[in-house]
Amino acid sequence: MTGKRIKSFIKSYSEHILYLFVLLSLFLHKFLGIPNLSIFFLLSPLVFLEIRLLDRWIFLWFFYPVAFLFFDALWLLGMTLSAFAEELFFRAYLMKRFSNLEVSLMFVIPHFILYPGILSLLTFFPSLLFGFAYQKTRSLAFVSLLHLVSNLVYFKSASNWSLFN
């Protein structure tokens, strides 16, 4: 009977549990220097969800060669994986159980752990936009591309303003 209770608990609260693992991983990375394993937890919904990665938003592959003109290839690949993983976890996975507002608040906390400050708190507003776009299109590829472009514009602007130099 205890095994069934545990299985039922995990099934009922899997979103909460994975989210806590993301936060714990970021906290351990930030304050104890342990390697950041949050990407594994962010990508874990791939096991549970039935998603279409390549849908009508195939123009992502046309955008990519142009982006290489402005950004380092390895950095761009990392940014793409990060945007996809965050959108997979927060939109495709958490928005099945929580509202866009709740998910957007949850989206801010990991950013704030890594980069404390007002700019991390302001990720709430793009998150609302990504959530709205996901609700309307149900396209993980589209919101991932939207997130990637948002990050690229932010980092390009920030480097021009010397915030990261």
C-alpha positions in Angstrom: 0.0 0.0 0.0 2.8 2.4 0.8 4.4 1.9 -2.7 1.1 2.9 -4.3 0.9 6.0 -2.1 4.4 7.1 -3.1 3.7 6.5 -6.8 0.4 8.4 -6.5 2.1 11.3 -4.7 4.9 11.5 -7.3 2.4 11.5 -10.1 0.2 14.1 -8.5 3.1 16.4 -7.7 5.7 15.6 -10.4 5.6 19.2 -11.7 6.4 20.6 -8.2 9.1 18.0 -7.6 10.9 18.7 -10.9 10.6 22.4 -10.4 12.2 22.1 -6.9 15.0 20.0 -8.5 15.6 22.9 -11.0 15.8 25.4 -8.1 18.0 23.1 -6.0 20.4 22.6 -8.9 20.6 26.3 -9.6 21.1 27.1 -5.9 23.9 24.5 -5.5 25.5 25.7 -8.6 25.4 29.4 -7.6 26.4 29.1 -4.0 28.5 25.9 -3.8 30.0 25.8 -7.3 28.5 22.4 -8.1 28.0 21.9 -11.9 24.6 23.2 -13.1 22.4 20.2 -13.8 19.2 22.2 -14.2 19.2 21.5 -18.0 18.6 17.8 -17.3 15.5 18.6 -15.2 14.3 21.2 -17.7 14.5 18.6 -20.5 13.0 15.8 -18.4 9.5 16.4 -19.7 10.6 15.0 -23.1 10.1 11.6 -21.4 6.5 12.4 -20.5 5.2 14.7 -23.2 4.1 13.9 -26.7 5.3 16.9 -28.6 6.1 17.9 -32.2 9.4 19.5 -32.4 9.3 20.4 -36.1 6.0 21.9 -37.0 4.9 24.7 -39.2 7.5 27.0 -37.6 10.3 25.4 -39.6 11.7 28.8 -40.5 13.8 28.4 -37.4 16.3 26.7 -39.6 16.4 29.8 -42.0 16.9 32.1 -39.0 19.9 30.1 -37.7 22.5 30.8 -40.5 21.8 34.5 -40.2 22.3 34.5 -36.5 25.7 32.9 -36.9 26.8 36.2 -38.6 26.3 38.0 -35.3 27.0 35.4 -32.5 29.6 32.8 -31.7 28.4 29.4 -32.9 28.9 27.5 -29.6 27.3 30.3 -27.6 24.3 30.4 -30.0 23.9 26.6 -29.7 23.9 26.9 -25.9 21.3 29.7 -26.1 19.1 27.7 -28.4 19.2 24.6 -26.1 18.5 26.8 -23.0 15.5 28.6 -24.7 14.1 25.2 -25.9 14.6 23.6 -22.5 13.0 26.5 -20.6 10.0 26.6 -23.0 9.6 22.8 -22.9 9.5 22.8 -19.1 7.6 26.0 -18.4 5.2 26.1 -21.3 4.6 22.6 -22.5 4.9 20.9 -19.1 4.0 23.3 -16.3 1.2 25.1 -18.2 -0.7 21.8 -18.3 -1.3 22.3 -14.6 -0.7 26.0 -13.8 -2.0 29.3 -15.3 0.2 31.5 -17.5 0.5 33.9 -14.5 1.6 31.2 -12.1 4.1 29.8 -14.6 5.5 33.3 -15.3 6.1 33.8 -11.6 7.8 30.4 -11.4 9.9 31.4 -14.4 11.3 34.4 -12.6 12.7 32.5 -9.6 15.4 30.5 -11.4 16.6 33.6 -13.2 16.7 35.5 -10.0 18.7 32.8 -8.3 21.4 32.9 -11.0 21.3 36.7 -11.6 19.9 38.6 -8.7 18.6 42.0 -9.7 15.8 43.9 -11.3 16.5 42.6 -14.8 15.9 39.0 -13.6 12.6 40.1 -12.1 11.6 41.7 -15.4 11.7 38.3 -17.1 8.2 38.0 -15.8 6.9 40.1 -18.7 8.5 38.2 -21.6 7.4 35.0 -19.8 3.8 36.2 -20.0 4.2 36.9 -23.7 5.7 33.4 -24.3 2.9 31.8 -22.3 0.3 33.7 -24.3 2.0 32.7 -27.6 2.1 29.1 -26.5 -1.6 29.2 -25.5 -2.5 30.5 -29.0 -0.3 28.4 -31.2 0.5 25.3 -29.1 3.8 25.4 -30.9 6.9 24.6 -28.8 9.1 25.4 -31.7 7.6 28.9 -32.1 7.8 29.9 -28.5 11.4 28.5 -28.3 12.3 30.7 -31.3 10.6 33.6 -29.7 12.5 33.0 -26.5 15.8 32.7 -28.4 15.3 35.9 -30.3 14.3 37.7 -27.1 17.5 36.5 -25.4 19.7 37.4 -28.4 18.2 40.9 -28.6 18.7 41.3 -24.8 22.3 40.1 -24.8 23.2 42.1 -27.9 21.7 45.2 -26.4 23.3 44.5 -23.0 26.7 44.0 -24.5 26.3 47.3 -26.4 25.4 49.0 -23.1 28.5 47.4 -21.5 26.5 45.7 -18.8 28.5 42.5 -19.3 31.9 43.9 -20.0 
